[in-house]
Amino acid sequence: MSGTRPVVVAERPASGSPRPYAFPSFQRAWLDNGLGVLTVHLPGRPLVAASLVITSGAADEPDELAGTTVLMARALTEGTERYDAIQLVEAAERLGASLHAEAGWDSTSISADVPADRLPAMLKLIEEVLARPTFPATEVERLRDERLNDILQARADPRRRAEDAFVAAIYAPTSPYGRPVAGTAETVGRLDAATARAALGRRFDPARMTLIVGGDLTGIDVLELAAEWFGTWRADPDVAPARETDASPAASGPRVRVVHRPGSVQTEIRIGHPGVSRRIPDFHALSVMSTILGGLFNSRLNRKLREEKGYTYGASAGFDLRRAAGPFGARAAVNTEVTVPAVLDIVAELARIRSGVTDAELTEARDYLVGVFPLRFETAGAVVGALSGLVVQGLPDDELSRYRPAIQAVTMDDVLAAATEHVRPDDSRIVLVGDADEFMPALEAASLGSIEVEREAAPQPALKVADGDAA
Amino acid sequence: MRVPRIEFTDDRLANGLRLIVAEDHLAPVAAVNIWYAVGSKHEQPGRTGFAHLFEHVMFQGSAHVSKAEHIGLIQSVGGTMNGTTWLDRTNYFETVPSHRLELALWLEADRMGTLLEALNQENLDNQREVVKNEKRWSYDNRPYGSWNERLLGGVFPPEHPYHHPTIGSMADLDAATIDDLQAFFRTHYAPNNAVLSVVGDVDRAQVRRWVERYFGRIPANPALPVDLGDLSLPATLGRELRDVVMDSVPLPRIYWGFRAPVFGDARLDALDLAGQILAGGKGSRLDRRLVREERLAQDVAMFSLGLVGGASITAGWATARPGVDLVRLEAVFWEELSRLATDSPSADELERAKALTEADELGALQRVEERADRLSMYATLFDDPDLANRMLPRYLAVTAEQIRGVCAEVFREDNRLVLTYLPAEQTAGDAEVAA
């Protein structure tokens, strides 16, 4: 182009004035039996999200029956006193909804998104599922076998294999966090309808439950509906006190664990250690620090490994914040030949963040977290999800409304303190899933510490379908 | 309940850039979405993977924006962004707090107008390595990872541009030069080959002024549109195609691929509902019979990928439970597809499929980002952005007989590709695979 004006003006547009934003206000009440009810009115959101949350999950289950909570949640919708599994699905579908029952480490929940006028019918269905499940033996066995097959699939998938090997490497054998949330082949093999029923009974206590409903609730009295459907619930006689979660780090074991996968064209890298609980006092500083280290696209890890070196499609790091100390890990999948240089780069970045960050990095991370906050809550489901997090983690009611000022107030010193306290490269374990034959000499030469290599035959199908299984 | 209508304006700048704006002031959020009418189908033989590589290069800087700064600026205002490449198109999008909309528009304009001023060998080499790692991650180092490439390769003949997947050939990427990329940009990345949609907490007159200011001087490419020739295909494959793939997987899996009516054809709407009836959740036919009752499969799927050039692809799979007779698994899966081609679905089944489709639409369209993407899509592919409002009524109008009819056309033995993945330890001779 000729002329003085460029094709696109060089001057960057200035900011307009932001519209005020506040996290939607919500009401909290309790039924006489102790069941909590959180409602949040969101005008103009006709698709209502409803979730009944029990603040007890897979961290609170007997070790020898690991996976029982997740299996119980999956089996909840397999039949009730009034409906079989198919009738339940069809009843929900006629409401234009699907019921999702699931369990994580800290909670068990049953949720649905439903048009506002169908909320009463959906709450009735949730009541039926949670109060009168029948756990049909043959369906629970099917779900158990599906989980056993899924474990086989996970061993063959480099990403899942790396995650499983990573948590096993960083936690003590006594910690539930060292195993997959849905259990291991050994423990899942023990599960059946009776263990599913017991898993529900041990946590069926209205005082541990909260109904959370969000959306355009004009003309709907959620508290009255909750009292109608859940008000008569009483605690199960088998309710057990919640177990304290053991999140101890591994005391022994090699620094570097290699899972040999012959022929892998990439190495899945995981480097880290047990992290922290969600309820730490410096949560906001930790969030800013971890955003700079491995959260943003322009985080230190992604900039180095992807945009400078081209080693990977993406590198990241973060804390999995649970009630107890969930894992902290850096992650990348790199082409096999650069495995060791990539590991050294990641370890170097974990060390470097402990010497502080720049003004520009601090500003970018804070502005991102503050600015993206309203974008996260565009739908009723997202608002209900955030409130569910408050309830499950036991956080104060003003946690979400004070999030943005608290992030904005994080200083360089706060970030430095969070990094030195919570990122500990010397305590890190390194897990590599890839073709060990291609990188072992370089790995040994790198002097990262003791190395253990797991070499095994490729996975074999372990289960047979019994003849009697087919209908 | 009704899905709210999207009210929008639709006009063009003098240089051909199509601008669609829809106001919604519920949340202080604005979505920007650009579709360029260039996808992997526009790639020349020996130049596959260019459209996707280009999507990466678009984040490497332009005249007034340095490498990776586009993403940095959007994230530092609390926005999110990405780009995606598909057979028919490439798109780029940002969702930002509404008071930073102008920044997002300027960033899109700067790379549409001035990308070549920043393109250099170092960035090309870097992103080529990133893309190779994307291929390793998404295809090569993933169980069953080659299914997509194999299905496209079978359902579309070698001379058809849908024959190769968007990731392309690594040899072609290695051969790519700066000159090739410049030529690709000059051809396709022009305002008259793009649709820009802006949805959310915005003022349409203000948006129009900003778009005029930032995009208005970018020259059109007079040589557009690119002529791809006749992409039409026979309605069916004409014969059955079968293949067996040895992979490092613990459980066998059978994939099916079918040639199907093009995107936009009402028969594809009916086929989408057929997918819902066959494999949409626990109450669906395949799930009930294969997973729940006969316990032959660990999981099942059935879906269509809508394409505008000659034919779409309908695909499905079933993962075998250990020790299952694969001949039986395949036969029962086929029986269920054939049943829907013979007998219409029941009124109740159809109603449930429609109720779920309606709920999915309602859920998806809550987000301004999704609305912007739909408006750009329907404008780009059909010159008809209002299809964003008319697609749901179209789904709700489908009859049981139309579903049976399209299943009879598509689920034919001479129109199926059957791809069986076997654990690499087994040899094809050991496993029971239908001949």
Interface residues (C-beta under 8 A of the other chain):
Chain A: M1 R5 P6 V7 V8 V9 A10 R12 P13 A14 S15 G16 S17 P18 R19 Y21 G44 R45 P46 L47 T77 A85 I86 V89 E90 E93 R94 L95 G96 A97 S98 D113 V114 P115 A116 D117 E139 R142 D145 E146 N149 D150 L152 Q153 R155 A156 D157 P158 G263 S264 V265 Q266 L296 F297 N298 R303 R306 E307 E308 K309 G310 Y311 T312 Y313 A333 V334 N335 T363 E364 D367 Y368 L369 V370 G371 V372 F373 P374 L375 F377 E378 T379 G381 A457 A458 P459 Q460 P461 A462 L463 K464 V465 D469 A470 A471
Chain B: M1 L26 A27 P28 V29 S62 A63 H64 K67 A68 I71 G72 Q75 S76 V77 G78 G79 T80 T95 V96 P97 S98 H99 R100 L101 E102 L103 L105 W106 A109 D110 M112 G113 T114 D125 N126 Q127 R128 E129 V130 K132 N133 E134 R136 W137 S138 D140 N141 R142 P143 D201 W210 R213 Y214 F215 R217 I218 P219 S248 V249 P250 L251 G281 K282 G283 R288 V291 R292 E293 E294 R295 L296 Q298 T319 R321 P322 G323 V324 D348 E351 R352 A355 L356 E358 A359 L362 G363 Q366 R367 V368 P423 A424 E425
